[in-house]
């Protein structure tokens, strides 16, 4: 597929309301609400490609921002969908469309980090500790973001998928194409590396 066949995807943060459209509907258990859209995409339907972007763009953007950094998230998001539309014929339906896109998003974000050979800060939508004053909380959050920026990108992605996105080991393994046992070992390594980074910055994580 050449780029002329690709819809004009905006280089900006996707619209949250549009991305929630599919999730707000009710579907029978086990039915992928995006399956018909993906099938239409395989037929070259440009409107369906726009629908897929509107449905999943926010999720892809969030993954890109957390792995590659907010500054590059829009570019990574566009690349994810370009890659998805080029390879849509390879989607076999054995996983949900959103899972398939998530896998592409993680891989594209990691490749972006490797190409640029730098680690970017990524704003987290969570707080590392509760019941602390706001100043201390902000300081800890900034320290954690700096520590995440300094560890291996693959370890960072697994940590974020598990601790922030609350993915199961199985879902992480499927997204990254690695065994579940590898997920556990890399997650432990990520936690160790983060602890070391925080200690070097003067923090003493429990």
C-alpha angles and dihedrals in degrees: 000000000000124000091253087071093054121096117246099265114197120239092226141087109293119245111267095209092053092047091054094053096095094043093054093061124083119241132177115268113274095018117121107221090204096053095094091046090052090050090053089048089056088057090056095254105165094196089055091053089054089049091052091051092048092049099046106019096098093051092048091047092052092051091047092049094050096046103033101022135260093270093062099031096100093052092046091048091053091048091050092057093043088053092045093052091047091053100034090114088063093057104107100184095242089120130036116272091241090053090050091050091046090056091051090047094053092046094047092048092050091048089050090055092049093048092050094040092215137101119234128204114248120199112236122220092214140064119239094218138022132217097032129119116271095248093054090043092054091048092052093047092052090048091051092049090051091048091050090050090056100051128082111289093233091053091046092053093051092048092051094046091051104035101031106025092034093224118171120243088252094054092047091049091050093047094050099033094238133122118269089242090058089053090058095047094047092046090054090049091049091053091048092049092047091050090051092048092050092048090052088054091053100262124125108208117194 
